[in-house]
């Protein structure tokens, strides 16, 4: 049986941070005040800093999947600070290290990849776009406004006050420019990827909300560890956005997770979709 074409699918489930937003730059920039205070970490490369941080983050996600992501970031920053404090002499006072909450709130400053927004508008013509992200509702709001290219109206991109079991359907919000039909976060699913509960939750909602089964769902993500590999295990097709220079989320690269296609940017994928259906 031949492989399906990109346009055979009806829904795209996006990872956000790493795929649509440049979380590596965002995290590395936000770590600078801490890293600069210790002689050892001040010499770390970008890759060394990010890998040290992500191992702490993953450990906390496994231990407490119910923790809001902003709090998890704060706690990960605190663990990293404590580890540096135990192994090095700070170049400044210990009191100045206690900016963990600021780091936890830094998501609003994480940049969007330059190809993302135009690609989302193009892909929106062919698919229902869904977010499944290891984030919390409040932290995603600023990113959502950026992805919608409408940062002047932030209230339109925050999760509405809904019943706890209701779904976040941005396109039901009047005047919203959101490209997404559904937004799901770890706060909704109760699990951090790569825990399969998140993807299973998303597939169930997509079936109930849109009447679309997993055979017509395509996962698009940069992280092999968080998204591509667990999707493959659930027999869900995926596209790997192989962001050049990225170092996070590649733990399973040597295990050859199965992806349908690979592109270096989301913009390249959008062009490939247009090439399959140029009339759309």
C-alpha positions in Angstrom: 0.0 0.0 0.0 1.4 3.4 -1.0 1.9 6.1 1.6 -0.8 8.7 1.9 -0.4 12.2 0.5 -0.3 15.2 2.8 -3.7 16.2 1.5 -5.3 12.9 2.4 -5.6 14.1 6.0 -8.3 16.4 7.4 -6.8 17.4 10.8 -3.3 18.5 11.9 -2.3 18.2 15.5 0.5 20.7 16.1 3.0 20.7 18.9 3.5 24.4 19.6 6.8 25.1 21.4 9.6 23.9 19.3 7.5 23.6 16.2 5.6 26.9 15.9 7.4 28.9 18.6 11.1 29.0 19.2 11.2 27.6 22.7 15.0 26.9 22.6 15.7 30.6 22.0 13.1 31.6 24.6 14.4 29.3 27.3 18.0 30.1 26.6 17.5 33.8 26.8 15.4 33.5 30.0 18.1 31.4 31.6 20.9 34.0 31.1 20.5 35.8 34.4 20.9 32.6 36.3 23.7 31.0 34.1 25.7 34.2 34.2 26.0 34.1 38.0 28.2 31.0 38.1 31.6 30.7 36.5 30.9 27.1 35.2 27.4 27.8 33.7 28.5 31.1 32.3 30.8 29.1 30.0 28.1 26.7 28.9 27.2 26.5 25.2 23.6 27.0 24.2 23.2 23.2 23.7 24.7 22.4 27.2 22.4 24.8 28.9 19.3 23.6 27.1 20.0 19.9 27.6 20.7 20.5 31.3 17.4 22.3 31.7 15.3 19.9 29.7 16.4 16.9 31.7 15.2 18.7 34.9 11.9 19.6 33.1 11.3 16.1 32.0 11.9 14.7 35.4 9.4 17.1 37.0 6.8 16.4 34.3 7.0 12.6 35.1 6.8 13.2 38.8 3.9 15.7 38.8 1.9 15.6 35.5 -0.8 17.8 37.2 1.4 20.7 37.8 0.7 23.8 35.7 3.4 24.4 33.1 4.3 27.9 34.4 4.8 26.4 37.9 6.8 23.6 36.4 9.1 26.0 34.7 9.6 27.9 37.9 10.4 24.8 39.8 12.8 23.6 37.1 14.6 26.9 37.3 14.9 26.5 41.1 16.3 23.0 40.7 18.8 24.1 38.2 19.8 27.1 40.5 20.2 24.7 43.5 22.4 22.4 41.5 24.6 25.2 40.3 24.8 26.6 43.8 25.8 23.2 45.2 28.6 22.8 42.7 30.0 26.3 42.2 30.6 29.6 43.9 28.1 32.2 42.7 29.6 35.4 41.3 26.8 37.4 42.9 24.6 37.1 46.0 22.3 34.1 46.5 19.3 36.4 46.9 19.6 37.5 43.3 19.0 33.9 42.2 15.4 33.8 43.4 13.8 34.9 40.2 12.1 31.5 39.5 8.7 33.0 39.1 10.0 35.4 36.4 11.3 32.5 34.5 8.0 30.7 34.8 6.3 33.6 33.2 8.8 34.0 30.4 6.6 32.0 27.8 5.0 35.3 26.7 8.5 36.4 25.4 9.3 33.2 23.5 9.5 34.2 19.8 7.5 32.7 16.9 9.5 31.2 14.0 9.3 33.6 11.1 7.7 31.0 8.7 5.0 30.0 11.1 2.1 32.4 10.8 2.0 32.5 7.0 2.2 28.7 6.9 -0.7 28.4 9.4 -2.9 30.5 7.2 -2.1 28.4 4.2 -2.6 25.1 6.0 -5.9 26.4 7.5 -7.3 26.2 3.9 -6.9 22.5 3.8 -7.2 21.2 7.4 -8.7 21.8 10.8 -5.7 22.9 12.9 -5.4 21.6 16.5 -2.9 22.5 19.3 -1.8 19.8 21.7 0.9 21.4 23.9 2.6 20.8 27.2 1.5 24.2 28.5 -1.2 25.8 30.6 -4.1 27.9 29.5 -2.8 31.3 30.8 0.7 30.8 29.5 -0.6 29.9 26.0 -2.7 33.1 25.7 0.2 35.4 24.6 1.5 32.8 22.2 -2.0 32.3 20.8 -2.3 36.0 20.0 1.0 36.0 18.3 0.1 33.0 16.2 -3.1 34.7 15.3 -1.2 37.9 14.3 -3.5 39.9 16.6 -1.6 40.9 19.7 -3.6 44.1 20.1 -6.6 42.1 21.3 -5.2 39.7 23.9 -8.6 38.9 25.5 -9.7 37.2 22.3 -7.0 34.6 22.6 -7.3 33.6 26.3 -9.3 30.5 27.1 -12.9 31.6 27.8 -14.5 30.9 31.1 -16.0 27.5 30.2 -17.3 24.5 32.1 -14.4 22.4 33.1 -15.4 19.7 30.6 -16.0 22.2 27.7 -13.5 22.4 24.9 -11.5 25.5 23.8 -12.8 26.1 20.3 -11.2 29.5 19.3 -13.2 29.9 16.1 -16.4 30.1 18.2 -15.1 33.4 19.6 -16.5 36.4 17.7 -13.8 38.5 16.0 -11.0 35.9 16.8 -8.4 35.5 14.0 -7.2 32.3 15.5 -6.2 29.7 12.9 -7.0 26.9 15.3 -10.2 24.8 15.5 -9.3 23.3 18.9 -6.7 24.0 21.6 -5.7 21.3 24.1 -3.0 21.7 26.8 -1.6 19.6 29.5 -4.0 21.4 31.8 -6.8 19.8 29.8 -5.4 16.3 29.3 -3.8 15.9 32.8 -0.7 14.5 31.2 2.6 15.8 29.7 3.7 14.4 26.4 5.2 11.9 25.6 2.6 10.3 27.9 0.2 8.8 25.4 -2.8 10.0 27.4 -2.5 13.4 25.9 -2.7 12.2 22.3 -5.5 9.7 23.1 -7.4 12.5 24.7 -6.9 14.7 21.6 -8.0 11.9 19.2 -11.1 11.2 21.2 -12.1 14.9 21.2 -11.4 15.2 17.5 -13.6 12.2 16.8 -16.4 13.6 19.0 -16.2 17.2 17.9 -15.5 16.8 14.2 -16.3 13.2 13.4 -12.8 12.6 12.1 -10.9 9.4 13.0 -7.2 9.0 13.7 -6.5 7.7 10.1 -7.2 11.2 8.9 -5.2 13.0 11.6 -1.6 14.1 11.0 0.7 15.1 13.8 3.2 17.9 12.9 6.0 18.5 15.3 9.7 19.2 15.9 10.2 17.0 18.9 10.7 13.3 18.1 10.7 12.5 21.8 7.5 14.3 22.8 5.4 13.9 19.6 6.6 11.9 16.6 7.7 8.7 18.5 4.6 8.4 20.7 2.3 9.2 17.7 4.0 6.4 15.8 3.3 3.9 18.6 -0.4 4.9 18.3 -0.4 4.4 14.5 -0.9 8.1 13.9 0.9 9.5 10.9 3.3 12.4 11.5 5.5 15.0 9.8 8.8 15.9 11.4 9.7 19.6 11.3 13.4 19.2 11.5 14.3 22.7 12.7 18.0 23.1 11.9 20.2 23.7 14.9 17.6 22.4 17.4 18.9 20.1 20.2 15.8 19.5 22.4 13.4 16.7 21.7 15.8 14.6 19.7 16.5 11.9 22.3 14.8 9.2 20.1 16.5 10.1 16.8 18.7 7.0 16.8 15.6 4.9 17.4 14.3 5.8 13.9 10.8 6.9 14.8 8.6 6.6 11.7 7.4 9.9 10.1 5.6 10.3 6.8 7.6 13.2 5.6 10.2 15.6 7.0 10.7 19.3 6.3 13.1 21.9 7.8 10.4 24.5 8.3 6.6 24.6 8.5 6.8 26.9 5.5 8.3 24.1 3.4 5.5 21.8 4.5 2.8 24.4 3.5 4.4 24.7 0.1 4.4 21.0 -0.3 0.7 20.9 0.5 0.0 23.6 -2.1 2.0 21.7 -4.7 -0.3 18.7 -4.1 -3.5 20.8 -4.4 -2.5 24.0 -6.3 -6.1 24.9 -7.1 -7.0 25.3 -3.4 
